[in-house]
Amino acid sequence: MKVCDYIQLAAPGIQALQPYEPGKPIEELERELGITGIIKLASNENPLGASPRAVLALKGALGELHRYPDGGAFELKRALAAKLGVGMNAITVGNGSNDVLELLARAFVPPGAEVVFSQHAFAVYPLVTQAVGGRPVVVPAAGYGHDLRAMQAALTPRTRLVFIANPNNPTGTWSPRDDLQRFLRAVPPEVVVVLDEAYFEFVNEPEYPDGVRWLGEFPNLVVTRTFSKIYGLAALRVGYGISHPQIADVLNRVRQPFNVNSLALTAAVAALEDDEHVRASAGLNQRGMRQLERAFRAAGLDYIPSAGNFISVEVGDAARVYEALLRAGIIVRPIAGYGLPRHLRVTVGLQAENDRFLAALAAALDADGAARP
């Protein structure tokens, strides 16, 4: 049988896509270099691990693996509604918050419609836009972060969706309350604005807003969050969106049945009650961030101040430094694909992990003075 060019058979927007590249897994580096004792600071995972309450709840749920999950996620929606002060009909659950981002594109972006987002923003935004045949409108960043005035100016009658990451990945930059409110008031009601708050629980800034509090004022606003980060449930993939009930109704029309598995639902409900784990994780992150920032300043390295659980540092020849770190058993994230070829993104780890990273980074930079920025 003749073999076709199946890429050419794909939808036009998909033909131009490149698959999303996650951080290198530990197992892959072990296979490549035959080394052990690897630390991974590439994927913004919680170094304290999963919520202990979630782990305990999972053990109790293993006897029901032959049952389909609750397709309506009733218990998780009820817990989220109580915690956030919203109605259950305002919540959409997803296989990670990425799933909700894709649902938004599928539901609200017809072919040829425009989707506005910032330069250096999360790679999933262009991916889901092009996958549905939308037109990405990338607005140049200001100081590595969102230029909300320029994003407002980029809106046209063809705009259907706006993505704003707050804080942004991979830069860690964030938009303060007054700037975001001003932007939201300027957006036409027929344009859906997605406020991606995946790192919400890590932020320690007095002017950082809680987007959920604005849902009553801005019915075109959708806030997305995840259990993958501070709750430590990245392996289970569970996130959610909060919105006007009509938007949630639309998203549930395109959501796949059983898109969140039973173990994820059980763990998320338990994790949501684990305030002690959240406090400990946030405190560890703040201390680790100060540790990395002090070291970068002492080494004369520029970095992008971050409100998340990661930080991007300028190292010059980032590709070479990345490879040197891999050989030292440390996985970080190169971000040339985000338009930052001189930077590496580093997840804040445990103090000992940060120490080891900083020592390996210093060795990599000293090995070749030309690599320094």
KEBA-483004 format. One record per residue (C-alpha): residue in one letter; x, y, z. Coordinates in steps of 0.05 Angstrom, whole numbers, padded with zeros to 5 digits, always signed. Layout:
# KEBA-483004
aXYZ...
//
This chain:
# KEBA-483004
m+00000+00000+00000k+00025+00070-00017v+00048+00112+00042c+00018+00181+00042d+00049+00245+00069y+00006+00245+00131i+00032+00312+00155q+00004+00344+00092l-00063+00310+00107a-00067+00343+00175a-00106+00407+00187p-00065+00468+00164g-00055+00495+00234i-00028+00428+00259q+00021+00421+00201a+00061+00480+00227l+00062+00457+00299q+00121+00427+00336p+00105+00380+00394y+00110+00409+00464e+00177+00390+00495p+00173+00377+00570g+00233+00378+00616k+00280+00320+00607p+00260+00261+00651i+00309+00234+00702e+00304+00165+00671e+00324+00191+00603l+00387+00224+00629e+00404+00161+00667r+00399+00121+00602e+00439+00172+00562l+00498+00183+00610g+00494+00122+00656i+00495+00166+00718t+00454+00165+00782g+00439+00215+00837i+00406+00262+00787i+00366+00322+00811k+00312+00351+00767l+00300+00426+00770a+00267+00432+00702s+00192+00424+00708n+00171+00468+00767e+00152+00409+00810n+00144+00414+00885p+00209+00390+00917l+00170+00371+00980g+00129+00322+00940a+00055+00309+00941s+00008+00330+00997p+00012+00275+01050r-00064+00277+01056a-00069+00263+00982v-00022+00204+00986l-00063+00174+01043a-00128+00184+01005l-00098+00151+00943k-00082+00088+00982g-00155+00083+01003a-00179+00091+00931l-00138+00035+00899g-00192-00017+00910e-00239+00019+00861l-00195+00020+00799h-00246-00022+00761r-00297+00035+00766y-00302+00094+00719p-00290+00162+00751d-00346+00210+00768g-00352+00246+00701g-00382+00307+00735a-00327+00311+00788f-00380+00326+00840e-00337+00320+00903l-00280+00361+00874k-00326+00415+00849r-00361+00418+00916a-00294+00425+00952l-00269+00478+00904a-00335+00516+00907a-00331+00519+00983k-00258+00540+00984l-00264+00593+00929g-00333+00620+00945v-00363+00604+00876g-00420+00561+00851m-00406+00490+00829n-00434+00509+00761a-00376+00558+00752i-00323+00503+00753t-00294+00462+00696v-00245+00406+00713g-00189+00385+00667n-00133+00336+00657g-00086+00389+00683s-00102+00462+00671n-00072+00453+00601d-00134+00413+00585v-00178+00472+00604l-00136+00518+00560e-00147+00471+00501l-00222+00468+00516l-00225+00544+00514a-00191+00546+00446r-00236+00492+00418a-00299+00525+00445f-00286+00598+00428v-00236+00602+00370p-00265+00587+00301p-00216+00580+00243g-00183+00646+00226a-00202+00680+00292e-00147+00715+00331v-00117+00696+00399v-00074+00748+00434f-00018+00730+00482s+00050+00757+00502q+00120+00743+00476h+00156+00694+00523a+00089+00666+00546f+00071+00594+00560a+00083+00549+00499v+00014+00518+00503y-00020+00583+00481p+00005+00582+00409l-00001+00506+00408v-00076+00505+00423t-00089+00566+00380q-00058+00536+00317a-00088+00467+00331v-00158+00496+00322g-00139+00539+00262g-00135+00604+00301r-00087+00660+00286p-00036+00675+00341v-00024+00748+00355v+00041+00753+00395v+00051+00820+00430p+00123+00840+00446a+00140+00835+00520a+00160+00893+00564g+00215+00876+00614y+00203+00802+00598g+00131+00808+00621h+00062+00823+00593d+00053+00892+00562l-00021+00899+00577r-00029+00966+00541a+00002+00936+00478m-00042+00875+00485q-00103+00920+00490a-00081+00956+00427a-00074+00888+00392l-00148+00871+00400t-00189+00873+00336p-00260+00852+00317r-00229+00784+00300t-00202+00772+00371r-00238+00717+00408l-00190+00697+00463v-00134+00729+00505f-00085+00689+00547i-00051+00722+00606a-00005+00681+00651n+00001+00711+00720p+00055+00696+00740n+00082+00679+00672n+00121+00616+00655p+00180+00616+00640t+00197+00688+00661g+00162+00690+00729t+00138+00761+00715w+00070+00783+00740s+00018+00837+00728p-00006+00878+00788r-00079+00887+00808d-00091+00957+00779d-00060+00942+00712l-00100+00879+00703q-00166+00911+00723r-00153+00968+00674f-00141+00918+00619l-00203+00876+00635r-00247+00938+00635a-00222+00955+00565v-00235+00886+00535p-00302+00878+00497p-00349+00829+00531e-00348+00782+00471v-00273+00770+00480v-00257+00715+00531v-00197+00732+00575v-00161+00673+00606l-00121+00688+00669d-00074+00630+00678e-00057+00626+00752a-00020+00559+00754y+00030+00587+00805f-00021+00627+00845e-00006+00595+00912f+00068+00611+00908v+00060+00686+00899n+00080+00731+00957e+00067+00801+00929p+00019+00851+00961e-00005+00878+00893y-00017+00809+00863p-00091+00799+00849d-00136+00739+00860g-00171+00733+00794v-00229+00692+00823r-00252+00754+00861w-00265+00790+00795l-00311+00739+00763g-00374+00777+00784e-00348+00841+00752f-00321+00810+00688p-00365+00754+00661n-00317+00743+00602l-00261+00724+00651v-00237+00653+00661v-00186+00636+00715t-00147+00571+00709r-00108+00536+00765t-00075+00469+00776f-00059+00416+00828s+00007+00400+00793k+00049+00454+00827i+00043+00471+00900y-00002+00411+00915g+00050+00364+00884l+00002+00323+00841a+00037+00333+00774a+00036+00258+00758l-00040+00255+00765r-00057+00314+00719v-00115+00352+00749g-00132+00425+00741y-00193+00469+00736g-00223+00532+00708i-00270+00581+00744s-00316+00624+00701h-00386+00650+00689p-00432+00589+00690q-00449+00598+00616i-00376+00593+00597a-00369+00531+00641d-00430+00502+00606v-00398+00514+00538l-00332+00481+00561n-00369+00421+00587r-00400+00411+00518v-00331+00398+00488r-00299+00365+00549q-00285+00291+00540p-00323+00244+00586f-00281+00222+00646n-00225+00270+00628v-00200+00268+00700n-00186+00199+00729s-00212+00174+00796l-00145+00176+00832a-00133+00247+00810l-00202+00269+00835t-00192+00234+00902a-00122+00263+00912a-00144+00333+00892v-00201+00335+00943a-00153+00313+00998a-00097+00360+00977l-00145+00419+00977e-00153+00409+01052d-00079+00405+01066d-00064+00478+01085e-00002+00456+01124h+00030+00427+01062v+00014+00490+01022r+00045+00535+01075a+00107+00491+01081s+00116+00490+01005a+00107+00565+00998g+00156+00578+01055l+00208+00531+01026n+00201+00565+00958q+00211+00635+00987r+00274+00614+01023g+00301+00577+00962m+00286+00636+00917r+00326+00682+00962q+00383+00631+00963l+00386+00630+00887e+00379+00705+00879r+00436+00718+00928a+00481+00670+00891f+00465+00699+00823r+00480+00769+00848a+00545+00747+00879a+00565+00715+00813g+00546+00776+00773l+00491+00739+00735d+00428+00775+00713y+00363+00741+00728i+00289+00756+00718p+00255+00768+00785s+00202+00714+00793a+00138+00706+00832g+00133+00632+00817n+00172+00571+00840f+00225+00579+00786i+00273+00632+00763s+00306+00646+00695v+00379+00666+00696e+00422+00693+00640v+00484+00649+00631g+00509+00669+00561d+00519+00605+00521a+00458+00572+00552a+00460+00510+00508r+00532+00495+00529v+00518+00509+00603y+00456+00465+00600e+00496+00407+00572a+00550+00417+00626l+00497+00415+00680l+00468+00351+00650r+00537+00318+00655a+00538+00339+00728g+00471+00304+00739i+00428+00367+00742i+00369+00378+00696v+00345+00450+00685r+00305+00479+00628p+00334+00514+00567i+00284+00566+00541a+00310+00585+00473g+00242+00562+00447y+00211+00619+00486g+00256+00670+00453l+00307+00670+00510p+00368+00633+00483r+00416+00661+00535h+00374+00640+00595l+00361+00576+00634r+00299+00566+00676v+00312+00534+00744t+00259+00506+00790v+00270+00524+00863g+00290+00460+00899l+00309+00438+00968q+00367+00476+00998a+00416+00419+00984e+00391+00414+00912n+00400+00489+00902d+00470+00485+00931r+00489+00430+00884f+00460+00467+00824l+00497+00531+00842a+00563+00494+00850a+00554+00459+00783l+00533+00525+00750a+00596+00559+00776a+00639+00503+00750a+00605+00505+00682l+00615+00580+00675d+00687+00577+00700a+00704+00521+00651d+00696+00569+00593g+00699+00643+00607a+00667+00657+00539a+00603+00625+00564r+00592+00680+00615p+00542+00734+00595
//
